[in-house]
Amino acid sequence: MKQFALFGYQIQYSLSPIIHKKIMEYLGVEGTYEIVDQKQFMRIDCQQFSGCNVTIPHKAKGIELATELDEHVQVIQAANTLVCKGEQIVAYNTDWLGFLRSINQSDWRNKRILIIGAGGAARAVYYGLQQLQTKITVANRTLDNCHFVGTADRVISLLQAEIEVAAYDYVVQATNQDFDWLKQAQYYYDLRYTVDTCDQNGLAMLIHQAILAQEYFWDCEIAEYQQLAIQIQEEIKNELNRKTKSFFTCEGTNN
């Protein structure tokens, strides 16, 4: 049985194991998927794991551990999926396409987009949106970290983003910070799947990038990925709703 894992820090409540289990059930394959919560990510043991996903704060480290980078990782300079192939470790990035699959791409094409952040997720979103010929502005606290932004696009401060936010067709929040002024956005997409004060959160993206990762893990292609993603998203929402109702029911009986 193949073993897979998610490496990150302070991720014990991640939905990833549930999502990956559902995808493997769909594929009819036997595998496990566990969380490895550690502050330092030094290596992946290919004797134990056939592959893994890498999340905050280890996405840059994923590149260092790889012996081969796929073409998208070479541009984005962030990897969230590592696959063991014999003695080789191949790094992939499924965030950029996972993001594109989570939106109605025709609605976003040629629109004005503001991306907040300059980390691995922000770079992946930027790379994906470049495929749609959008007009992109990137806002970040440290402007020097926005070196990935092309000359045709803009880099601005967070203060300037607050002033301009209502002028953009879509705003993508790719940091772990909260900004009250995002309420002024015409359309606010938060990559965090736990946020419910936005027009769209990152749950669909999380599911789509997991589907892509499983394709790399098992060297297969899931043709009906959109239907699978919708099914998993509905199942997760139903499970979370049941847990919430159960929690409040128990709270009520204790009063």
DACOR-V861309 format. One line per field, one symbol per residue. phi: phi as a letter, one per 40 degrees, with the letter a starting at -180 (. if undefined). A space follows every 50 residues. Layout:
phi->???
This chain:
phi->.cbbabcabfbcbccddccccccccccgbbababcbcacbbcabccccbc aabbbdbbcccdcccccabccccdccgabbbbbcbgccbbbbbbcccccc ccbccccccgccbbbbhacdcccccdcccccbfccbbbbacbcccccccc ccbbbbccccccccdccccabbcbbccbbcccccccabbbcccccbbbca bccccdcccccccccccbfbbccccccccccccccccccccccccccccc ccccc
